[in-house]
Amino acid sequence: MKPDYQNWVPKSMVYGLAGGTIVAFAAFLLLGATGAVLQGTARLV
């Protein structure tokens, strides 16, 4: 008997996690890395 190695992760979950990663990275760039929105003490916090 040959094992059946199929993908058990739903495609919608993969797409959702990828989308969340992109949104989180964009928020990091906007709020943390560039200082475009927050500056000074607020950015430090």
C-alpha distance matrix in Angstrom:
0.0 3.8 6.6 9.3 12.6 15.3 18.9 19.8 23.5 25.6 27.5 30.7 30.3 29.9 33.0 34.9 34.4 35.3 38.4 39.4 39.2 41.4 43.9 44.1 44.7 47.4 49.1 49.0 50.7 53.2 54.2 53.4 53.5 56.3 58.7 59.4 59.5 60.2 62.6 64.4 63.8 61.5 59.2 59.3 58.2
3.8 0.0 3.9 6.5 9.4 12.3 15.9 17.3 20.9 23.0 24.7 28.0 27.7 26.9 29.9 32.1 31.5 32.2 35.3 36.5 36.1 38.2 40.8 41.1 41.5 44.1 45.9 45.9 47.4 50.0 51.0 50.3 50.2 52.9 55.4 56.1 56.4 57.1 59.5 61.4 60.9 58.6 56.2 56.4 55.5
6.6 3.9 0.0 3.8 6.2 9.4 12.7 13.8 17.4 19.8 21.7 25.0 24.3 23.6 26.8 28.8 28.1 28.9 32.1 33.1 32.7 35.0 37.5 37.6 38.1 40.9 42.5 42.5 44.1 46.7 47.6 46.9 46.9 49.7 52.1 52.8 53.0 53.7 56.1 57.9 57.3 55.0 52.6 52.8 51.8
9.3 6.5 3.8 0.0 3.8 6.0 9.6 10.9 14.4 16.5 18.3 21.6 21.2 20.6 23.6 25.7 25.3 26.1 29.1 30.3 30.2 32.3 34.7 35.1 35.8 38.3 40.0 40.2 41.8 44.2 45.3 44.8 44.9 47.5 49.9 50.4 50.5 51.4 53.9 55.9 55.4 53.0 50.6 51.0 50.0
12.6 9.4 6.2 3.8 0.0 3.8 6.8 8.7 11.8 14.3 15.9 19.2 18.6 17.6 20.7 22.8 22.1 22.8 26.0 27.1 26.7 28.9 31.4 31.7 32.2 34.8 36.6 36.6 38.2 40.7 41.7 41.2 41.2 43.9 46.3 46.9 47.1 47.9 50.3 52.3 51.9 49.5 47.1 47.5 46.5
15.3 12.3 9.4 6.0 3.8 0.0 3.8 6.1 9.1 11.0 12.4 15.8 15.6 14.8 17.7 19.9 19.6 20.3 23.2 24.6 24.6 26.5 29.0 29.6 30.3 32.6 34.4 34.8 36.3 38.6 39.8 39.5 39.6 42.1 44.4 44.8 44.9 45.9 48.6 50.7 50.4 47.8 45.4 46.1 45.1
18.9 15.9 12.7 9.6 6.8 3.8 0.0 3.8 5.7 7.8 9.2 12.5 12.0 11.1 14.1 16.2 15.9 16.7 19.6 20.8 20.9 22.9 25.2 25.8 26.6 29.0 30.7 31.1 32.7 34.9 36.1 35.9 36.1 38.6 40.8 41.1 41.2 42.2 44.9 47.1 46.7 44.1 41.8 42.5 41.5
19.8 17.3 13.8 10.9 8.7 6.1 3.8 0.0 3.8 6.4 9.2 11.7 10.6 10.9 14.1 15.4 15.2 16.8 19.4 20.1 20.7 23.0 24.9 25.3 26.6 29.0 30.3 30.8 32.8 34.8 35.6 35.5 36.1 38.7 40.7 41.0 40.7 41.6 44.4 46.4 45.8 43.1 41.0 41.7 40.3
23.5 20.9 17.4 14.4 11.8 9.1 5.7 3.8 0.0 3.8 6.4 8.5 7.0 7.2 10.6 11.6 11.4 13.1 15.6 16.3 17.0 19.4 21.1 21.6 23.0 25.3 26.5 27.2 29.2 31.1 31.9 32.0 32.6 35.1 37.0 37.3 37.0 37.9 40.7 42.9 42.3 39.5 37.5 38.3 37.0
25.6 23.0 19.8 16.5 14.3 11.0 7.8 6.4 3.8 0.0 3.8 5.4 5.4 6.6 8.9 10.0 11.0 12.7 14.5 15.6 16.9 18.8 20.3 21.4 23.0 24.8 26.0 27.3 29.1 30.6 31.7 32.2 32.9 35.1 36.9 36.8 36.3 37.6 40.6 43.0 42.5 39.5 37.6 38.8 37.4
27.5 24.7 21.7 18.3 15.9 12.4 9.2 9.2 6.4 3.8 0.0 3.8 5.4 5.1 6.2 8.5 10.0 10.6 12.2 14.2 15.4 16.6 18.3 19.9 21.2 22.6 24.3 25.7 27.1 28.6 30.1 30.7 31.2 33.1 35.1 34.8 34.5 36.1 39.1 41.7 41.6 38.5 36.5 37.9 36.8
30.7 28.0 25.0 21.6 19.2 15.8 12.5 11.7 8.5 5.4 3.8 0.0 3.8 5.5 5.1 6.0 8.6 9.8 10.4 12.1 14.1 15.3 16.3 18.1 19.8 21.0 22.3 24.1 25.7 26.8 28.0 29.0 29.9 31.6 33.3 32.8 32.3 33.8 37.1 39.7 39.5 36.3 34.5 36.1 34.7
30.3 27.7 24.3 21.2 18.6 15.6 12.0 10.6 7.0 5.4 5.4 3.8 0.0 3.8 5.4 5.0 6.1 8.5 9.7 10.4 12.1 14.2 15.2 16.2 18.2 19.9 20.9 22.2 24.2 25.6 26.5 27.1 28.1 30.2 31.8 31.7 31.1 32.3 35.4 37.8 37.3 34.2 32.4 33.7 32.2
29.9 26.9 23.6 20.6 17.6 14.8 11.1 10.9 7.2 6.6 5.1 5.5 3.8 0.0 3.8 5.5 5.3 6.1 8.6 9.9 10.6 12.4 14.3 15.4 16.5 18.5 20.0 21.0 22.7 24.4 25.6 26.0 26.5 28.6 30.6 30.6 30.4 31.7 34.6 37.1 36.9 34.0 31.8 33.1 32.1
33.0 29.9 26.8 23.6 20.7 17.7 14.1 14.1 10.6 8.9 6.2 5.1 5.4 3.8 0.0 3.8 5.5 5.1 6.0 8.5 9.8 10.6 12.2 14.2 15.3 16.5 18.3 19.9 21.1 22.5 24.1 24.9 25.4 27.1 29.1 28.6 28.5 30.1 33.2 35.9 36.0 32.9 30.8 32.5 31.5
34.9 32.1 28.8 25.7 22.8 19.9 16.2 15.4 11.6 10.0 8.5 6.0 5.0 5.5 3.8 0.0 3.8 5.4 5.1 6.1 8.6 9.9 10.5 12.1 14.2 15.3 16.4 18.2 20.0 21.0 22.1 23.1 24.1 25.9 27.5 27.1 26.5 27.9 31.1 33.7 33.5 30.3 28.5 30.2 28.9
34.4 31.5 28.1 25.3 22.1 19.6 15.9 15.2 11.4 11.0 10.0 8.6 6.1 5.3 5.5 3.8 0.0 3.8 5.4 5.0 6.1 8.7 9.8 10.4 12.2 14.2 15.2 16.2 18.3 19.9 20.7 21.1 22.0 24.2 25.9 26.0 25.6 26.7 29.6 32.0 31.7 28.8 26.7 28.0 26.8
35.3 32.2 28.9 26.1 22.8 20.3 16.7 16.8 13.1 12.7 10.6 9.8 8.5 6.1 5.1 5.4 3.8 0.0 3.8 5.5 5.1 6.3 8.7 9.9 10.6 12.4 14.3 15.3 16.6 18.5 19.9 20.3 20.6 22.6 24.7 24.6 24.7 26.1 29.0 31.5 31.7 28.9 26.5 28.0 27.3
38.4 35.3 32.1 29.1 26.0 23.2 19.6 19.4 15.6 14.5 12.2 10.4 9.7 8.6 6.0 5.1 5.4 3.8 0.0 3.8 5.4 5.1 6.2 8.6 9.9 10.6 12.3 14.2 15.4 16.5 18.2 19.2 19.8 21.3 23.2 22.6 22.4 24.1 27.2 30.1 30.3 27.2 25.1 27.0 26.2
39.4 36.5 33.1 30.3 27.1 24.6 20.8 20.1 16.3 15.6 14.2 12.1 10.4 9.9 8.5 6.1 5.0 5.5 3.8 0.0 3.8 5.4 5.1 6.0 8.5 9.8 10.5 12.1 14.2 15.2 16.1 17.0 18.2 20.1 21.5 21.4 20.8 22.0 25.1 27.7 27.6 24.4 22.5 24.2 23.1
39.2 36.1 32.7 30.2 26.7 24.6 20.9 20.7 17.0 16.9 15.4 14.1 12.1 10.6 9.8 8.6 6.1 5.1 5.4 3.8 0.0 3.8 5.5 5.1 6.1 8.6 9.9 10.4 12.3 14.2 15.2 15.4 16.0 18.2 20.1 20.4 20.3 21.4 24.1 26.6 26.7 23.9 21.5 22.9 22.3
41.4 38.2 35.0 32.3 28.9 26.5 22.9 23.0 19.4 18.8 16.6 15.3 14.2 12.4 10.6 9.9 8.7 6.3 5.1 5.4 3.8 0.0 3.8 5.5 5.1 6.1 8.6 9.8 10.6 12.3 14.1 14.8 14.9 16.5 18.7 18.4 18.7 20.3 23.1 26.0 26.5 23.7 21.2 23.1 22.9
43.9 40.8 37.5 34.7 31.4 29.0 25.2 24.9 21.1 20.3 18.3 16.3 15.2 14.3 12.2 10.5 9.8 8.7 6.2 5.1 5.5 3.8 0.0 3.8 5.5 5.1 6.2 8.6 9.9 10.5 12.0 13.4 14.4 15.7 17.1 16.6 16.2 17.9 21.1 24.0 24.3 21.2 19.1 21.3 20.8
44.1 41.1 37.6 35.1 31.7 29.6 25.8 25.3 21.6 21.4 19.9 18.1 16.2 15.4 14.2 12.1 10.4 9.9 8.6 6.0 5.1 5.5 3.8 0.0 3.8 5.5 5.1 6.1 8.7 9.8 10.3 11.0 12.3 14.4 15.6 15.9 15.5 16.4 19.3 21.8 21.9 18.9 16.7 18.4 17.8
44.7 41.5 38.1 35.8 32.2 30.3 26.6 26.6 23.0 23.0 21.2 19.8 18.2 16.5 15.3 14.2 12.2 10.6 9.9 8.5 6.1 5.1 5.5 3.8 0.0 3.8 5.4 5.0 6.2 8.6 9.9 9.9 10.1 12.2 14.2 14.7 15.1 16.2 18.7 21.3 21.9 19.3 16.5 18.2 18.4
47.4 44.1 40.9 38.3 34.8 32.6 29.0 29.0 25.3 24.8 22.6 21.0 19.9 18.5 16.5 15.3 14.2 12.4 10.6 9.8 8.6 6.1 5.1 5.5 3.8 0.0 3.8 5.4 5.1 6.1 8.5 9.7 9.9 10.8 12.7 12.2 12.7 14.6 17.3 20.4 21.4 18.6 16.0 18.5 18.7
49.1 45.9 42.5 40.0 36.6 34.4 30.7 30.3 26.5 26.0 24.3 22.3 20.9 20.0 18.3 16.4 15.2 14.3 12.3 10.5 9.9 8.6 6.2 5.1 5.4 3.8 0.0 3.8 5.4 5.1 5.8 7.7 9.2 10.3 11.2 11.0 10.5 11.8 14.9 17.8 18.4 15.4 13.1 15.6 15.4
49.0 45.9 42.5 40.2 36.6 34.8 31.1 30.8 27.2 27.3 25.7 24.1 22.2 21.0 19.9 18.2 16.2 15.3 14.2 12.1 10.4 9.8 8.6 6.1 5.0 5.4 3.8 0.0 3.8 5.5 5.3 5.0 6.3 8.6 9.9 10.9 11.0 11.5 13.8 16.3 16.9 14.4 11.5 13.4 13.8
50.7 47.4 44.1 41.8 38.2 36.3 32.7 32.8 29.2 29.1 27.1 25.7 24.2 22.7 21.1 20.0 18.3 16.6 15.4 14.2 12.3 10.6 9.9 8.7 6.2 5.1 5.4 3.8 0.0 3.8 5.8 5.7 4.8 6.0 8.4 8.9 10.2 11.4 13.4 16.3 17.7 15.5 12.4 14.7 15.8
53.2 50.0 46.7 44.2 40.7 38.6 34.9 34.8 31.1 30.6 28.6 26.8 25.6 24.4 22.5 21.0 19.9 18.5 16.5 15.2 14.2 12.3 10.5 9.8 8.6 6.1 5.1 5.5 3.8 0.0 3.8 6.1 6.6 6.0 6.9 6.2 6.9 8.9 11.5 14.8 16.3 13.7 11.2 14.2 15.1
54.2 51.0 47.6 45.3 41.7 39.8 36.1 35.6 31.9 31.7 30.1 28.0 26.5 25.6 24.1 22.1 20.7 19.9 18.2 16.1 15.2 14.1 12.0 10.3 9.9 8.5 5.8 5.3 5.8 3.8 0.0 3.8 6.3 6.7 5.9 6.6 5.9 6.3 9.1 12.1 13.0 10.2 7.7 10.8 11.3
53.4 50.3 46.9 44.8 41.2 39.5 35.9 35.5 32.0 32.2 30.7 29.0 27.1 26.0 24.9 23.1 21.1 20.3 19.2 17.0 15.4 14.8 13.4 11.0 9.9 9.7 7.7 5.0 5.7 6.1 3.8 0.0 3.7 5.9 5.9 8.4 8.6 7.8 9.3 11.5 12.4 10.5 7.1 9.0 10.3
53.5 50.2 46.9 44.9 41.2 39.6 36.1 36.1 32.6 32.9 31.2 29.9 28.1 26.5 25.4 24.1 22.0 20.6 19.8 18.2 16.0 14.9 14.4 12.3 10.1 9.9 9.2 6.3 4.8 6.6 6.3 3.7 0.0 3.8 6.0 8.4 10.2 10.0 10.7 12.9 14.6 13.3 9.7 11.3 13.4
56.3 52.9 49.7 47.5 43.9 42.1 38.6 38.7 35.1 35.1 33.1 31.6 30.2 28.6 27.1 25.9 24.2 22.6 21.3 20.1 18.2 16.5 15.7 14.4 12.2 10.8 10.3 8.6 6.0 6.0 6.7 5.9 3.8 0.0 3.8 5.3 8.2 8.8 9.4 12.2 14.6 13.4 10.1 12.6 14.9
58.7 55.4 52.1 49.9 46.3 44.4 40.8 40.7 37.0 36.9 35.1 33.3 31.8 30.6 29.1 27.5 25.9 24.7 23.2 21.5 20.1 18.7 17.1 15.6 14.2 12.7 11.2 9.9 8.4 6.9 5.9 5.9 6.0 3.8 0.0 3.8 5.6 5.3 5.6 8.8 11.3 10.0 7.2 10.1 12.4
59.4 56.1 52.8 50.4 46.9 44.8 41.1 41.0 37.3 36.8 34.8 32.8 31.7 30.6 28.6 27.1 26.0 24.6 22.6 21.4 20.4 18.4 16.6 15.9 14.7 12.2 11.0 10.9 8.9 6.2 6.6 8.4 8.4 5.3 3.8 0.0 3.8 6.1 7.5 11.2 13.7 11.9 9.9 13.3 15.1
59.5 56.4 53.0 50.5 47.1 44.9 41.2 40.7 37.0 36.3 34.5 32.3 31.1 30.4 28.5 26.5 25.6 24.7 22.4 20.8 20.3 18.7 16.2 15.5 15.1 12.7 10.5 11.0 10.2 6.9 5.9 8.6 10.2 8.2 5.6 3.8 0.0 3.8 6.7 10.4 12.2 9.6 8.5 12.3 13.2
60.2 57.1 53.7 51.4 47.9 45.9 42.2 41.6 37.9 37.6 36.1 33.8 32.3 31.7 30.1 27.9 26.7 26.1 24.1 22.0 21.4 20.3 17.9 16.4 16.2 14.6 11.8 11.5 11.4 8.9 6.3 7.8 10.0 8.8 5.3 6.1 3.8 0.0 3.8 7.0 8.4 5.9 5.0 8.8 9.8
62.6 59.5 56.1 53.9 50.3 48.6 44.9 44.4 40.7 40.6 39.1 37.1 35.4 34.6 33.2 31.1 29.6 29.0 27.2 25.1 24.1 23.1 21.1 19.3 18.7 17.3 14.9 13.8 13.4 11.5 9.1 9.3 10.7 9.4 5.6 7.5 6.7 3.8 0.0 3.8 6.5 6.0 4.9 7.8 10.0
64.4 61.4 57.9 55.9 52.3 50.7 47.1 46.4 42.9 43.0 41.7 39.7 37.8 37.1 35.9 33.7 32.0 31.5 30.1 27.7 26.6 26.0 24.0 21.8 21.3 20.4 17.8 16.3 16.3 14.8 12.1 11.5 12.9 12.2 8.8 11.2 10.4 7.0 3.8 0.0 3.8 5.6 5.5 6.5 9.0
63.8 60.9 57.3 55.4 51.9 50.4 46.7 45.8 42.3 42.5 41.6 39.5 37.3 36.9 36.0 33.5 31.7 31.7 30.3 27.6 26.7 26.5 24.3 21.9 21.9 21.4 18.4 16.9 17.7 16.3 13.0 12.4 14.6 14.6 11.3 13.7 12.2 8.4 6.5 3.8 0.0 3.8 5.4 5.0 6.3
61.5 58.6 55.0 53.0 49.5 47.8 44.1 43.1 39.5 39.5 38.5 36.3 34.2 34.0 32.9 30.3 28.8 28.9 27.2 24.4 23.9 23.7 21.2 18.9 19.3 18.6 15.4 14.4 15.5 13.7 10.2 10.5 13.3 13.4 10.0 11.9 9.6 5.9 6.0 5.6 3.8 0.0 3.8 5.5 5.3
59.2 56.2 52.6 50.6 47.1 45.4 41.8 41.0 37.5 37.6 36.5 34.5 32.4 31.8 30.8 28.5 26.7 26.5 25.1 22.5 21.5 21.2 19.1 16.7 16.5 16.0 13.1 11.5 12.4 11.2 7.7 7.1 9.7 10.1 7.2 9.9 8.5 5.0 4.9 5.5 5.4 3.8 0.0 3.8 5.4
59.3 56.4 52.8 51.0 47.5 46.1 42.5 41.7 38.3 38.8 37.9 36.1 33.7 33.1 32.5 30.2 28.0 28.0 27.0 24.2 22.9 23.1 21.3 18.4 18.2 18.5 15.6 13.4 14.7 14.2 10.8 9.0 11.3 12.6 10.1 13.3 12.3 8.8 7.8 6.5 5.0 5.5 3.8 0.0 3.8
58.2 55.5 51.8 50.0 46.5 45.1 41.5 40.3 37.0 37.4 36.8 34.7 32.2 32.1 31.5 28.9 26.8 27.3 26.2 23.1 22.3 22.9 20.8 17.8 18.4 18.7 15.4 13.8 15.8 15.1 11.3 10.3 13.4 14.9 12.4 15.1 13.2 9.8 10.0 9.0 6.3 5.3 5.4 3.8 0.0
